[in-house]
Amino acid sequence: MPSQVLNAFTVDVEDYFHVAALSSAISKESWPTREYRVERNTDRLLELLTIKGVRATFFVLGWVAERSPDLVRRIADAGHEIACHGHSHELIYRQTREQFEEETRRAKACLEDIVGRPVLGYRAASFSITRASLWALDVLIDLGFEYDSSIFPVRHDRYGIPDASPRPGPVRARSGRQIAEFPMSTARFLGLRVPVSGGGYFRIFPYWFSRRGLTQINEIAGQPFVFYLHPWEIDPGQPQIRAGMLSRFRHYTNLDICERRLSMLLTDYSFATAAEVLRQIGVLTPR
């Protein structure tokens, strides 16, 4: 039986060549010449979600939206929430405030023009809202976003705010204003906070481990979790990029079994969009 707690299922719509772990081997100038696989992989996820009767939130990269507006429309027409994943997939703490504001405004406007309704949610490339880039929350508020899902309460070489709250709720920006935050989900194992919210963790850890952590969040903490995946993670046929050993391990491990695990996950838990879950628990005002 699926868990009775309603959780958020999310997809970060980007292609394999956008990934930060492979950025040392793939220049942004080469993106337009790379094999473009995001449409077929996202359509496959849409088929699976339709079969399972799940509505999800798709955080769409502006670079993809500008090239594939019909894909964005297909996602929205299937009843899913369209949210923003920035434009260039640049890590926020490598940008100036002006650069971040300009490209996020561009991505949000593009998505809203395509679907004809407000885009409420945002997720940073590689969860790059950290202590060094908390100023980004004020930019999100200024641009009209109602919630963020970028903060990862763990230690990592690329992201994370280890002492951040693991519970969804309002977070205070430096200006004193607040925005709703749906932090990436973690569970407790042997007293340690462990990421169990999806992506590479979902592929690398055995399924029983992810399931135990997610069930802990639902049944012991009594909280919803947020799960995330990228379309390229169900694509074992994608081009193999020469990169460092750690980057290749993070990117390519278990691509061939991810879709099968995902099908089990969608049966084992109840899911909705991030905005729906945040409204249900009173973090967002109902519309």
Rosetta blueprint (number, residue, H / E / L):
1 M L
2 P L
3 S L
4 Q L
5 V L
6 L E
7 N E
8 A E
9 F E
10 T E
11 V E
12 D E
13 V E
14 E L
15 D L
16 Y H
17 F H
18 H H
19 V L
20 A H
21 A H
22 L H
23 S L
24 S L
25 A L
26 I L
27 S L
28 K H
29 E H
30 S H
31 W H
32 P H
33 T H
34 R L
35 E L
36 Y L
37 R L
38 V H
39 E H
40 R H
41 N H
42 T H
43 D H
44 R H
45 L H
46 L H
47 E H
48 L H
49 L H
50 T H
51 I H
52 K H
53 G L
54 V L
55 R L
56 A L
57 T E
58 F E
59 F E
60 V E
61 L L
62 G H
63 W H
64 V H
65 A H
66 E H
67 R H
68 S L
69 P H
70 D H
71 L H
72 V H
73 R H
74 R H
75 I H
76 A H
77 D H
78 A L
79 G L
80 H L
81 E E
82 I E
83 A E
84 C E
85 H L
86 G L
87 H L
88 S L
89 H L
90 E L
91 L L
92 I H
93 Y H
94 R H
95 Q L
96 T L
97 R H
98 E H
99 Q H
100 F H
101 E H
102 E H
103 E H
104 T H
105 R H
106 R H
107 A H
108 K H
109 A H
110 C H
111 L H
112 E H
113 D H
114 I H
115 V H
116 G L
117 R L
118 P L
119 V L
120 L L
121 G E
122 Y E
123 R L
124 A L
125 A H
126 S H
127 F H
128 S L
129 I L
130 T L
131 R H
132 A H
133 S H
134 L L
135 W L
136 A H
137 L H
138 D H
139 V H
140 L H
141 I H
142 D H
143 L L
144 G L
145 F L
146 E L
147 Y E
148 D E
149 S L
150 S L
151 I L
152 F L
153 P L
154 V L
155 R L
156 H L
157 D L
158 R L
159 Y L
160 G L
161 I L
162 P L
163 D L
164 A L
165 S L
166 P L
167 R L
168 P L
169 G E
170 P E
171 V E
172 R E
173 A L
174 R L
175 S L
176 G L
177 R L
178 Q E
179 I E
180 A E
181 E E
182 F L
183 P L
184 M L
185 S L
186 T E
187 A E
188 R E
189 F E
190 L L
191 G L
192 L E
193 R E
194 V E
195 P E
196 V L
197 S L
198 G E
199 G H
200 G H
201 Y H
202 F H
203 R H
204 I H
205 F L
206 P L
207 Y H
208 W H
209 F H
210 S H
211 R H
212 R H
213 G H
214 L H
215 T H
216 Q H
217 I H
218 N H
219 E H
220 I H
221 A L
222 G L
223 Q L
224 P L
225 F L
226 V E
227 F E
228 Y E
229 L E
230 H L
231 P H
232 W H
233 E H
234 I H
235 D L
236 P L
237 G L
238 Q L
239 P L
240 Q L
241 I L
242 R L
243 A L
244 G L
245 M H
246 L H
247 S H
248 R H
249 F H
250 R H
251 H H
252 Y H
253 T L
254 N L
255 L H
256 D H
257 I H
258 C H
259 E H
260 R H
261 R H
262 L H
263 S H
264 M H
265 L H
266 L H
267 T H
268 D H
269 Y L
270 S E
271 F E
272 A E
273 T L
274 A H
275 A H
276 E H
277 V H
278 L H
279 R H
280 Q H
281 I L
282 G L
283 V L
284 L L
285 T L
286 P L
287 R L
